[in-house]
Amino acid sequence: MSEIKFWYDESIERLIVLNLDNQKRVVYRSKKRIEKFLSTYDLALSSCKGVFLDVDRAGVFKAGEREFTPFKWFRRKENTCSESVE
């Protein structure tokens, strides 16, 4: 498991998660995802003040996983545009 740092930025209402091994970063915008992530660490959004250092228990940076791509749904074979039209 890799070590991560995470914090909640109230000014932009985002949770930032930083992988300390390779400096990759994930930003959560959805309140639902933020609450799910924080529940893994037994934290509430109201008590999430400051920077936290812990291991990646939530599996945000799993080894062997692809990086997040916003167009992941488009990469599926059934959603491609390469099919011939007759």
N, C-alpha and C positions, 0 to 999 in steps of 0.2 A: 504494500500500500504506500502511496506517495503522500508526502506532507503537503498540506494546503493551508492557505491563509484565506479568511473570508471576512467580509464586513458589509454592513448595510449602509448605503449612502442615502440619507434622508432627502438631500436636495434634489436628487434625480429619481428617487424611489426605486432604486435598483440594488440587488444583492450581487456583489462581485466576489468571485471565487478565483484564486490564483494558485496554480500548481507551482510549488517551489523547486521541483526537479527540473522542469523545462520551461518555466515562466509562461506557460499557456494560461489563458484567462477565459472564464465563462461568466456571462452577465445574465442574471435572471430578472425579467421584468414583470412576469405574471405573479400576482399575489399568491395564487394557488401553488405554484412551483416553489416560491420562496418559503411558504409555510411548510410544504412537504420536506424541503431541504433542511430547514431549521428543526423540524420535529425529529430528524435523525440524530441531532446533537442535543436534544432536550432543551431547546431554546424557544422562546416566543419572540415575535417581531418587536414587541415593546421592550424586551430586555436585551435586544441585540445592539448594544452600544459598544463601540470600539472594535478593534481588530482581534480575531480569534485565530489561534494556531492549533491545528489538529491533523489527524490522518484522514484520508479520503474514505470515510465510512459510507458516504452516500453513493460512491461509485461514479462520481462525475468524470474522473480521468482514469477509467479502467484501461489496463494494459491490453493492447491489441484492438482497441476500438477505433473506428474512424473518427476523425474530427467532425464536429458539427457542421453540416452544410445546410444553408437555408432552403436549397432546392432538392432536398433528399427525396421528396415524393416524385420529382421529375425523373430521377435516376432509375426508378423501377421500370422494368421491362414493359409492363402494361400501360405505362403513362408516357412512353416516348413518342416522338413525332416522326420517327424514321420509317414507319410502315408505309408501304406504297399504296397509293389511292388509285383505283381503277374506275 
